[in-house]
Amino acid sequence: MIKTFLPLVLLVVTLAGSVPAIAQPAPRTASGRLDLSGTWSNASLTWLERPASLKGPTLSEAEAKARAAADPLKRAAERDALPSDPNAGPPPAGNLGSAHSAVFLDAGDGFAKVRGEYRTSWIVEPSDGRLPLTDLGVRSSQVAAVMRDRMDPDGPEHLAPNDRCLIGSRGSGGPGMLNNIYNSNYRFLLTDDALVVIVEMGFGVRVIPILKTKALAQAAHGPAVLQPWMGDSTAWWEGDTLAVETVNVHPVQGNFGPIFLSPKGRVTERLTRATAKEIAYEFVVEDPTYYTRAWKAEMVITALPGDIYEYACHEGNYAMLGILGGARADDVRVAGK
């Protein structure tokens, strides 16, 4: 009997080993909805806009791996992770180097693979992968860049909102939710009535009520005079996709970008749990003040083990005392001239 069935056993084992892994189906809630709950990340070397150095919307696998290996953020973090040379001596006069170590950077290991393609930008419409900014949008982006890089503010209002710990940097909190150079992680909790999104960067929280229809969701928005951080969001189901509409983003956030939004702005996000380990995420931005046309982005959000941790922003931070003290000393110096 052993001699008779041994070849068959070997054949079964061999065939089993050659079968490709099958993606686990996406779990569903008790009410039958695709469950978005869990810990997720959109960390990636793909960014919102396509860099000038990348000409097309996609990369081959070889190109994606080669560019990922040479990514400057990854290389900087790798260099700073190396042991320090105790005999290196001080830096050259006038060259103090970076303001802080880059070892904490965690922008992801590679370019995102969306719909089976390595993407060079999240933006897919327009096809050039760039924000279709109006003249006002261009000027706003220039003003925002000055605020983002300013190191000599007269007071806290002149600092970027993320430096003031009002929102996460680089559009992490949404709408739409963008990846960052570290802390690109989220905790989602889905119930029958709401989706709660906890944003690790800045530790912002979006509580998004879910209504039965799009019409009811749009009617549930609050008055325009209320302009919360990350906006006024409501949601509804479109089959297995949760659609989220956001209006009335706080003007400081809307003016700072990277997704610029005026009082006329509207962002529609769609989340579909494609597998146990992935959420297909896309969003459309409509705002005639800042953009010449509506534009669309596509992203993949991947599952993480464990949980996220609280982002403590200003606790124990005395930078503002130094900033204000320096600014007042400068005022006295100028007044005395």
Helices and strands as residue ranges (DSSP letters): H 2-18, E 38-41, E 58-59, H 61-69, H 72-80, E 113-114, E 117-119, E 123-125, H 135-149, G 156-158, G 169-171, E 185-190, E 194-199, E 205-211, H 214-219, E 232-238, E 241-247, H 251-256, E 266-275, E 278-286, E 295-303, H 319-335
